[in-house]
Amino acid sequence: MTTPSVLVLRAAGTNCEIETAHAFERFDASTQTLHVNALLDEPAILKRHHVLAIPGGFSYGDDIGAGAVFACELGTRLAEPLTKFVEDGGLVLGICNGFQVLVRLGLLPGLDATLGQPELSLTDNVSHKYEDRWVRLSITSRKCVFVGDMEPPELPLAHAEGRIVARDTATLRRLHDEDRIVFQYADTEGAPTDAYPANPNGSVDAIAGLTDRTGRVLGLMPHPERALFGFHHPDWTRRSYDGSGPSDLGPGAPLFANACDWVRRER
């Protein structure tokens, strides 16, 4: 049986790489955490892995826009290896800042090419402040292999530039028509909502996560790695957890489990 191999790619300012690697390791994946400069020097490293994960944080301080420098490095120097990685069946996960990188890179939503021109923007929250809260999500599509049969989760988020804006109405229509919207911010009844604070950033059509045409690339603003165990959730004191059994796993765990299971099944 194939052991899932995950490359966790970091840059200056990334701060969730340890948690992201641990989340995959919880489901028996092997992980390598690497600075982007090392991958730029040796792109062949990517071929050794089944999954590429770009974690959250503030890469390069978000000085000229969240994820902008990181995306520029990847797009100008690793476009061909990244395109081949996806087209050959690799999985890609971008969380928060990693999602911002994938959008600026054009890998998400990738409507017209695997690695195309940016079709969306992730810009300042409508509240004009940093949002740090737990949110409910609805699952809009199960096309993405990371989703599987997971229940609609509650996950924490922490960002100042998380509002998704489409280039035009035609682009937004294609996101719906081509089944690219994976998660939407939801109200207490589980319905997608534009209302603050359930939709914490004002994303168009409450979009919280997207996939590409293959269903093997996922980007989302909330942090599943920060909801790996039940005791990560604010209501953990109402239940008993010891971290050892399936019932002790948190709402973010299935994303990592499903990715590892898919690799074992398909690779």
Buried (B, 14 or more C-beta within 10 A) or exposed (E): EEEBBBBBBBBBBBEBBBBBBBBBBBBEBEBBBBBBEEBEEEBEBBEEBBBBBBBBBBBBEBEEBBBBBBBBBBBEBBBEBBBBBBEEEBBBBBBBBBBBBBBBBBBBBBBEEBBBEBBBBBBBBBBEEEBEEBBBBBBBBBBBBBBBEBEBBBBBBBBBBBBBBBEEEEBBEBBEEBBBBBBBBBBEEEEBBBEBEBBBBBBBBBBBBBBBBBBBBBBBBBBBBBBBBBBBBEEBEEEEBEEEEEEBBBBBBBBBBBBBBBBBEEB
